[in-house]
Amino acid sequence: MSGTDHASDGSQDGLQYDAGPYLPRRGGLPAHRRAAADCRGCPLFRDASQTVFGTGSSSARIMLVGEQPGDQEDRQGKPFVGPAGGLLRKALREVGLDEDRMYFTNAVKHFKFSSATRGKRRIHKPPSLREMAACRPWLTAELRLVTPEVVVALGATAGRALLGPSFRVSKDRGVPIPLVEEGAPGGKTARGKVGKGGCASACVVATLHPAAILRAEDRAAPYAGLVSDLRVAAGTLEPDS
């Protein structure tokens, strides 16, 4: 019996926010992707078209984590396929990183939005801390299964999901920060060898979310910052043996 067998849709009546019961007890990324399709760990599933689980190489050395799916991602079922994803892929090419060797995901797996007063346009709404925490077991599982060397946090929501509520993009971006082991006592960092970034096992490098760059009046400076931060992430990787 899988973990999903123990979860009940009725848990929403008590406003329980926790995706944990929906995770499979065993299996790799494909098993987790299938289980995530039936996740009812928070109310966001009600209005979203589908779960948008991560995609990419299961042996990726770099994992890119955004906030949540956007309109196009919700419709297509894949992360970073909208305009922000296009800008991100442009920056990856500029840095010389092969997107086919990356893993792309979001801190929250369902699209949160409000409907425009007129028309059918869906307006993005940021997830709450409670919704982020509810979805954290999926991100933890992805980190465990992919075991990236570097995790790029795209924006404030991803940064807080990975590094805690004190994270600030303006203060913490562009420098390697040790990824804290989930549930480790005293904020113990993940075990492993110390890499080029001075991190045991994995580093987080935070940067702007590409959607924020698209909203800026002058995109040149923030885009250059994104490219610079991605260069830091690439430079944190250990040389291929």
Buried (B, 14 or more C-beta within 10 A) or exposed (E): EBBBEEBEEEBBEEEBBBBBBBBBEEBEBEBBBBBBBEBBBBBBBEBBBBBBBBBBBEEBBBBBBBBBBBBBBBBBBBBBBBBBBBBBBEBBEBBEBEBEEBBBBBBBBBBBBEEEEEEEEBEBEEBBEEBBBBBBBBBBBBBEBBBBBBBBBBBBBBBBBBBEEEBEBEEBBBBBBBBBBEEEEEEEBBEBEEBBBEBBBBBBBBBBBBBBBBEEEEBEEBBEBBBBBBBBBBEBBEEEE
